[in-house]
């Protein structure tokens, strides 16, 4: 996969509600962001990763590459891209971009990259994994 030609960091942050278990939330997030280094501070679970490979596979499998590209490019700022995804969708190994408040909350994702727009275009390009 040619995502490897980019240097980027991914930071993930999710608020842990009193009704949620840390292990379950972490498991759900691992479905979308495997290999992430997680930390719990108070009621906030944060993670750092250097891979978006599984995230890209999910976008491809769900056939939402074009929608994802449009959404992510609108979220690009001077230091990268910040967006939110549904916590509930991650538990099913899916990506659902949050544009409204979800009952179970959302997950904030920050991607830091020198060339964020090119990374997003590569991330949302159709590819063959098998």
N, C-alpha and C positions, 0 to 999 in steps of 0.2 A: 504494500500500500504506500502511496507516495506522500502520506501525511508525515512520514518520517523525515522528509526534507525540510520541514518547518521546525523551528525552535519555539515551543510554547509551554505555558504552565496553565493548569486548570485548578481553580479553587472552587470548592463546593461548600455550601452552607445551608443547613436545615434546622429549623426550630423543632425541638422535641417537645411535643405536648404531653401533659400529665397522663393521658390515656394511652400513650405510645410506649413501646419498649425499645430501648436503644439497639438491642441486637436485631430486632426485626427491621427497624429503619435502616440500619447499616446494611443488612442483607439486601434490602430492596435497592438501595443506592448502588451496591456492588453489582447488581444486575446490569446497570447502565454504565457504571464507571469502575470496572474491576481493577484490582491492584492499587487502589487509592489508599493513602496513609490517612487514617482517621483519628480524630481527637474529640473528646467530649469535654466541654467547659460549661458547667451549669446546665442550662437547658438547650445548648446549641451544639450540634454535631457539625464539625468542619472536616474537610478533607483536601488533600493536595495530590494531584496526579500530573503525569506528563504524557498521558495517552487519551486520545479520543477515538481510538479504533473501534471499540464496541459501540460507542455512540453513533459513529458513522454507519456501522452495520445495521443498527436498529432503524436509522433513517431510511436506509436502502430497503430493508425487509418490509417496513411499513409503507413504502412507496410514498414518502412525504418529503423527498429531497427538495423539490421545487418550493414547497411551502416553507420548509426549514430554511432554505437559502434566503428567501424573501424576508422571513421573520428575523433571522440572525443578522442580516446586512442592515436592517433598520436599527439594530441594537448596538452597532459598532460605535465606539467612542474613541477618544485620543489614545487610551492605553490598552484597548482591546474590545471585548464584547461581553456584555452582562445581560443575562436573561434568566427567566424562571421557567421551571417545568413542574408538572403535577407530581406530588409525592405519591399519590395513589397509583398513577400510571407506572411509576418505576417498579412498584411491587409486582407488576405483570411483565417487567422487562420491556416496557414501552416508553415512548417519549410523547408527552402532550405539553405543548408550550402554553404557559399560563398567561392569559390576557385579562382574566378576572380572578377574583379570590376563590380558591377551592376549599371545600369544607375541611379537608385534612391538611391544608396548607400547601405551600410550594417549596421548591428547592431552588436556591439562588446559585447560578453557575457563572463564574467569571473566567474568561479565557484571555490570557495575556500573551500577545504575540507582536512581533515587529511588523508583520504583514498580515493583519487580521483578515482583511477582505479576501486575499488569496487563499488563506487557510480555510475560510468558510466555503469558498467556491470548491476547493478540493474535497472538503468534508462532505459536501452535498453532491458530489459527482457520482454517477452510477458506476459501480465496479463489480467485479466478479470475485467472490470470496471462496468459492468451492472449486 
